[in-house]
Amino acid sequence: MTTMFAEFFGMPQRVIRSGIWAKMKPSERSLYVCLFHDSERYRTRELQRTDSQICELAGLSSRACRDARIKLAERGLLRYKRGSGNVYVYTLCNPGTGEPWPGDPKKPIRYIKKANPITSADAGSVPPTTDLRKRDQPPRGDIHGIPLSF
């Protein structure tokens, strides 16, 4: 993975690429990003937070936080359970399935590369070069408009 920043945290790309992000209200986005920040910070996909903790981190009122929590759960991005004393247990979900990622929430989920769309059977029919010149022609010395002589 390549990053542009020394300190970073991740979010599932599918949230943006699927169009869910575009439909989310600013309060939902704030809560979602802050939950992923804390998930990375504390190395777990299951977080226990009070309303006041999460509202302060996300910059939300308690009402906006509640509404965002409900909408994110409806979108399948998280699950939550209310505990005693305004404490909630948030479980981050896979946006592709709407379910929590399998396994221990403290173990990282490893990315598995998708299969190459060009199978070995097709490899023989694909030219090994993307050069626009004719493959049978020898390379010209003036390919970029500058005549070369040797």
C-alpha contacts under 8 A as a table, 3 or more apart, distances in Angstrom:
res1	aa1	res2	aa2	distance
3	T	6	A	7.44
5	F	8	F	6.22
9	F	36	F	7.32
9	F	37	H	6.07
9	F	40	E	5.99
10	G	36	F	7.04
10	G	37	H	7.75
10	G	40	E	7.48
11	M	33	V	7.70
11	M	36	F	6.46
12	P	15	V	5.96
12	P	16	I	7.96
12	P	94	N	7.88
12	P	95	P	7.47
13	Q	16	I	5.65
13	Q	17	R	6.18
14	R	17	R	4.92
14	R	18	S	5.47
14	R	95	P	6.65
14	R	96	G	7.17
15	V	18	S	5.66
15	V	19	G	6.66
15	V	20	I	5.41
15	V	21	W	5.75
15	V	95	P	6.41
16	I	19	G	5.50
16	I	20	I	6.10
16	I	21	W	5.01
16	I	22	A	7.29
17	R	20	I	7.72
18	S	21	W	7.80
19	G	22	A	5.38
19	G	23	K	6.77
20	I	23	K	5.28
20	I	24	M	6.43
21	W	24	M	5.21
21	W	29	R	7.41
24	M	28	E	5.90
24	M	29	R	6.32
25	K	28	E	5.27
25	K	29	R	6.38
25	K	68	A	7.97
26	P	29	R	5.05
26	P	30	S	6.12
27	S	30	S	5.08
27	S	31	L	6.20
27	S	60	L	6.87
27	S	64	A	6.31
27	S	65	C	6.96
27	S	68	A	5.86
28	E	31	L	5.25
28	E	32	Y	6.02
28	E	65	C	7.85
28	E	68	A	4.50
28	E	69	R	7.18
28	E	71	K	7.25
28	E	72	L	6.64
29	R	32	Y	5.10
29	R	33	V	6.03
30	S	33	V	5.36
30	S	34	C	6.10
30	S	58	A	5.41
30	S	59	G	7.69
31	L	34	C	5.17
31	L	35	L	6.09
31	L	54	I	7.57
31	L	58	A	5.61
31	L	65	C	7.08
31	L	68	A	6.86
31	L	69	R	7.50
32	Y	35	L	5.18
32	Y	36	F	6.36
32	Y	72	L	7.69
33	V	36	F	5.18
33	V	37	H	6.12
34	C	37	H	4.87
34	C	38	D	6.19
34	C	54	I	7.72
34	C	57	L	6.72
34	C	58	A	5.93
35	L	38	D	5.19
35	L	39	S	5.98
35	L	47	L	7.90
36	F	39	S	4.77
36	F	40	E	6.17
37	H	40	E	5.32
37	H	41	R	6.10
38	D	41	R	4.79
38	D	42	Y	5.88
38	D	43	R	7.87
38	D	47	L	7.74
39	S	42	Y	5.48
39	S	43	R	5.49
39	S	44	T	5.11
39	S	45	R	5.46
39	S	46	E	7.29
39	S	47	L	6.94
40	E	43	R	4.89
40	E	44	T	6.81
43	R	106	K	6.04
43	R	107	K	7.96
43	R	108	P	7.99
44	T	47	L	6.91
44	T	105	P	5.32
44	T	106	K	4.40
44	T	107	K	7.27
45	R	91	T	5.87
45	R	92	L	5.49
45	R	105	P	4.91
45	R	106	K	6.57
46	E	89	V	6.76
46	E	90	Y	5.56
46	E	91	T	4.47
46	E	92	L	6.52
46	E	105	P	6.01
46	E	106	K	7.90
47	L	89	V	5.52
47	L	90	Y	5.07
47	L	91	T	6.51
48	Q	87	V	6.70
48	Q	88	Y	5.64
48	Q	89	V	4.36
48	Q	90	Y	6.26
49	R	53	Q	6.19
49	R	54	I	6.38
49	R	87	V	5.49
49	R	88	Y	5.48
49	R	89	V	6.51
49	R	90	Y	7.74
50	T	53	Q	5.22
50	T	54	I	6.42
50	T	85	G	7.68
50	T	86	N	5.53
50	T	87	V	4.16
50	T	88	Y	6.03
51	D	54	I	5.36
51	D	55	C	5.83
51	D	62	S	6.74
51	D	65	C	7.64
51	D	86	N	5.98
51	D	87	V	6.47
51	D	88	Y	7.35
52	S	55	C	5.09
52	S	56	E	5.99
52	S	62	S	7.44
53	Q	56	E	5.37
53	Q	57	L	6.27
54	I	57	L	5.07
54	I	58	A	6.00
54	I	65	C	7.91
55	C	58	A	5.20
55	C	59	G	5.56
55	C	60	L	4.80
55	C	61	S	6.12
55	C	62	S	6.31
55	C	65	C	6.28
56	E	59	G	5.07
56	E	60	L	6.62
57	L	60	L	7.97
60	L	63	R	7.97
60	L	64	A	5.88
60	L	65	C	5.84
61	S	64	A	5.20
61	S	65	C	6.09
62	S	65	C	5.02
62	S	66	R	6.14
63	R	66	R	5.12
63	R	67	D	6.22
64	A	67	D	5.11
64	A	68	A	6.00
65	C	68	A	5.11
65	C	69	R	6.03
66	R	69	R	5.13
66	R	70	I	6.30
67	D	70	I	5.23
67	D	71	K	6.26
68	A	71	K	5.13
68	A	72	L	6.01
69	R	72	L	5.26
69	R	73	A	6.24
69	R	80	Y	7.89
70	I	73	A	5.20
70	I	74	E	6.25
71	K	74	E	4.91
71	K	75	R	6.16
72	L	75	R	5.04
72	L	76	G	6.36
72	L	77	L	5.38
72	L	78	L	5.98
73	A	76	G	5.07
73	A	77	L	5.75
73	A	78	L	4.95
73	A	79	R	5.45
73	A	80	Y	7.47
74	E	77	L	7.65
75	R	78	L	7.92
75	R	98	G	7.50
76	G	79	R	7.52
76	G	93	C	6.67
76	G	94	N	7.77
76	G	95	P	6.29
76	G	97	T	7.63
76	G	98	G	4.10
76	G	99	E	6.91
77	L	92	L	6.31
77	L	93	C	4.99
77	L	94	N	6.60
77	L	95	P	5.47
77	L	98	G	6.06
78	L	90	Y	6.69
78	L	91	T	5.50
78	L	92	L	4.50
78	L	93	C	4.88
78	L	98	G	7.65
78	L	99	E	7.99
78	L	100	P	7.53
79	R	90	Y	5.77
79	R	91	T	5.05
79	R	92	L	6.54
79	R	93	C	7.08
79	R	100	P	7.82
80	Y	88	Y	6.35
80	Y	89	V	5.35
80	Y	90	Y	4.47
80	Y	91	T	6.10
81	K	88	Y	5.53
81	K	89	V	5.21
81	K	90	Y	6.83
82	R	86	N	6.96
82	R	87	V	6.06
82	R	88	Y	4.55
82	R	89	V	6.52
83	G	86	N	6.46
83	G	87	V	5.01
83	G	88	Y	5.55
83	G	89	V	7.23
84	S	87	V	5.83
91	T	100	P	6.68
92	L	100	P	6.10
92	L	101	W	7.73
93	C	97	T	7.81
93	C	98	G	5.76
93	C	99	E	5.13
93	C	100	P	4.04
93	C	101	W	5.96
94	N	97	T	5.59
94	N	98	G	5.49
94	N	99	E	5.70
94	N	100	P	5.80
94	N	101	W	5.78
95	P	98	G	5.19
95	P	99	E	7.62
101	W	105	P	7.69
101	W	109	I	7.81
102	P	105	P	7.87
103	G	107	K	7.41
104	D	107	K	5.45
105	P	108	P	7.55
116	N	119	T	6.63
118	I	122	D	5.99
118	I	123	A	6.49
119	T	122	D	5.33
119	T	123	A	6.29
120	S	123	A	4.98
120	S	124	G	7.56
121	A	124	G	6.73
122	D	125	S	5.55
122	D	126	V	6.71
123	A	126	V	5.39
124	G	127	P	7.55
127	P	130	T	7.25
131	D	134	K	7.85
131	D	135	R	7.91
133	R	137	Q	7.48
134	K	137	Q	5.52
135	R	138	P	7.73
139	P	143	I	7.71
140	R	143	I	5.64
141	G	146	I	7.77
141	G	147	P	6.08
141	G	148	L	5.21
141	G	149	S	7.43
142	D	145	G	5.11
142	D	146	I	4.89
142	D	147	P	4.35
142	D	148	L	5.94
143	I	146	I	7.05
143	I	147	P	7.95
